[in-house]
Amino acid sequence: MKRTIHETIIRVLILLTGLTIAHLGVTLFLLANLGADPFNVLVQGIFRTVSHLSGWKVLTHGYTHIAICFLIILVLLIVDRSYIKIGTILCMICGGPIIDFFTYLLGPLLASEERLWLKLFILAIGCVILAFGMTVVIKSDAGTGPNDLIALVISEKSHTRFSIVRIIVDASFVIIGFFLGGVLGIGTIICACLVGPVAGFFLPINERIVNHILAKCMKK
């Protein structure tokens, strides 16, 4: 059934809310300074390998990140274009600035912290916030980040629990990225193991929340 403009706007607003929450979690994860998240381990590895082999001076981590995102979207447009929505593009465009904003706010408080137990606590909180925001984005049904799309598509196509697929996808990113030269730490392993199960827990909860918000807003 075709959505009205009103419903589309509401879904995009829910997506942007979830995107902001998720990238608060990513920021906390990065400020804990215990390793990159699984997707960025992959990006780091590909960036270092390509720049080493090609010697391209203009190539940066950011450009590599965007190129991989667009490659994922291109593949999904061929496989099943129904998964590519306006939110997918918004996730790519808005993610970086949101992280920069939260880093500016929280960086002075957290970046210099040296106590390992507190870093691990910050990282765990970041992973939970990331998983919550990510599932809000997914359940908005207005699109999601390119890396989450992989887990979502495999989960729905194979009828396998999202939490299990997410762990497999993240582990694959870590392994491939590490062998290509990506940097990882204890935080990377924790994130790869923690985000999937936490996201699996939040998915049904956020589906009910999103449906309730849509029902309320559509009545007005």
Backbone hydrogen bonds, N-H to C=O, Kabsch-Sander energy under -0.5 kcal/mol:
donor,donor_aa,acceptor,acceptor_aa,energy
8,T,4,T,-2.3
9,I,5,I,-2.4
10,I,6,H,-2.0
11,R,7,E,-2.6
12,V,8,T,-2.3
13,L,9,I,-2.3
14,I,10,I,-2.3
15,L,11,R,-2.4
16,L,12,V,-2.6
17,T,13,L,-1.9
18,G,14,I,-2.6
19,L,15,L,-2.8
20,T,16,L,-2.1
21,I,17,T,-2.2
22,A,18,G,-2.9
23,H,19,L,-2.2
24,L,20,T,-1.3
25,G,21,I,-1.8
26,V,22,A,-2.0
27,T,23,H,-2.0
28,L,24,L,-2.3
29,F,25,G,-2.3
30,L,26,V,-2.6
31,L,27,T,-2.6
32,A,28,L,-1.4
33,N,30,L,-1.1
34,L,29,F,-0.6
34,L,35,G,-0.5
36,A,183,V,-0.7
40,N,37,D,-0.6
41,V,37,D,-1.6
42,L,38,P,-1.7
43,V,39,F,-2.2
44,Q,40,N,-2.6
45,G,41,V,-2.3
46,I,42,L,-2.5
47,F,43,V,-2.8
48,R,44,Q,-2.7
49,T,45,G,-2.2
50,V,46,I,-2.8
51,S,47,F,-2.6
52,H,48,R,-1.9
53,L,49,T,-2.4
54,S,50,V,-2.8
55,G,51,S,-1.9
64,T,60,T,-2.1
65,H,61,H,-2.6
66,I,62,G,-2.3
67,A,63,Y,-2.5
68,I,64,T,-2.4
69,C,65,H,-2.2
70,F,66,I,-2.6
71,L,67,A,-2.0
72,I,68,I,-2.4
73,I,69,C,-2.3
74,L,70,F,-2.6
75,V,71,L,-2.4
76,L,72,I,-2.3
77,L,73,I,-2.2
78,I,74,L,-1.3
79,V,75,V,-2.5
80,D,76,L,-2.8
83,Y,80,D,-1.5
84,I,81,R,-1.6
85,K,83,Y,-0.7
87,G,142,A,-3.2
88,T,85,K,-1.1
89,I,85,K,-1.0
90,L,86,I,-2.0
91,C,87,G,-2.7
92,M,88,T,-1.4
93,I,89,I,-2.3
94,C,90,L,-3.1
95,G,91,C,-1.3
96,G,92,M,-0.5
98,I,94,C,-2.1
99,I,95,G,-2.2
100,D,96,G,-2.5
101,F,97,P,-2.2
102,F,98,I,-2.4
103,T,99,I,-2.6
104,Y,100,D,-2.0
105,L,101,F,-1.7
106,L,102,F,-3.2
107,G,103,T,-2.5
109,L,106,L,-0.9
110,L,106,L,-2.0
111,A,107,G,-2.7
113,E,110,L,-1.6
119,K,115,R,-2.1
120,L,116,L,-2.7
121,F,117,W,-1.8
122,I,118,L,-2.7
123,L,119,K,-2.6
124,A,120,L,-2.5
125,I,121,F,-2.5
126,G,122,I,-2.4
127,C,123,L,-2.4
128,V,124,A,-2.1
129,I,125,I,-2.6
130,L,126,G,-2.7
131,A,127,C,-2.5
132,F,128,V,-2.4
133,G,129,I,-2.7
134,M,130,L,-2.6
135,T,131,A,-1.9
136,V,132,F,-1.7
137,V,133,G,-2.2
138,I,134,M,-2.3
139,K,135,T,-2.5
140,S,136,V,-1.1
141,D,137,V,-0.5
141,D,138,I,-1.2
142,A,137,V,-0.6
142,A,143,G,-0.6
149,L,145,G,-1.9
150,I,146,P,-1.1
151,A,147,N,-1.0
152,L,148,D,-2.6
153,V,149,L,-3.1
154,I,150,I,-2.3
155,S,151,A,-2.3
156,E,152,L,-2.4
157,K,153,V,-2.7
158,S,154,I,-2.3
159,H,155,S,-0.8
160,T,155,S,-1.8
165,V,161,R,-2.1
166,R,162,F,-2.9
167,I,163,S,-1.6
168,I,164,I,-2.0
169,V,165,V,-2.9
170,D,166,R,-2.8
171,A,167,I,-2.7
172,S,168,I,-2.2
173,F,169,V,-2.3
174,V,170,D,-2.4
175,I,171,A,-2.6
176,I,172,S,-2.6
177,G,173,F,-2.7
178,F,174,V,-2.6
179,F,175,I,-2.0
180,L,176,I,-1.3
181,G,177,G,-0.5
181,G,178,F,-1.1
182,G,177,G,-3.8
187,G,34,L,-2.4
188,T,34,L,-0.8
188,T,185,G,-0.7
189,I,185,G,-1.4
190,I,186,I,-2.3
191,C,187,G,-2.6
192,A,188,T,-2.4
193,C,189,I,-1.8
194,L,190,I,-2.5
195,V,191,C,-2.1
198,V,194,L,-2.0
199,A,195,V,-2.8
200,G,196,G,-2.5
201,F,197,P,-1.7
202,F,198,V,-2.1
203,L,199,A,-2.1
205,I,201,F,-0.6
206,N,202,F,-3.1
207,E,203,L,-1.9
208,R,204,P,-1.7
209,I,205,I,-1.9
210,V,206,N,-2.8
211,N,207,E,-2.4
212,H,208,R,-2.2
213,I,209,I,-2.4
214,L,210,V,-2.7
215,A,211,N,-2.4
216,K,212,H,-2.3
217,C,213,I,-2.7
218,M,214,L,-2.6
219,K,215,A,-0.8
220,K,216,K,-0.7
220,K,217,C,-0.7
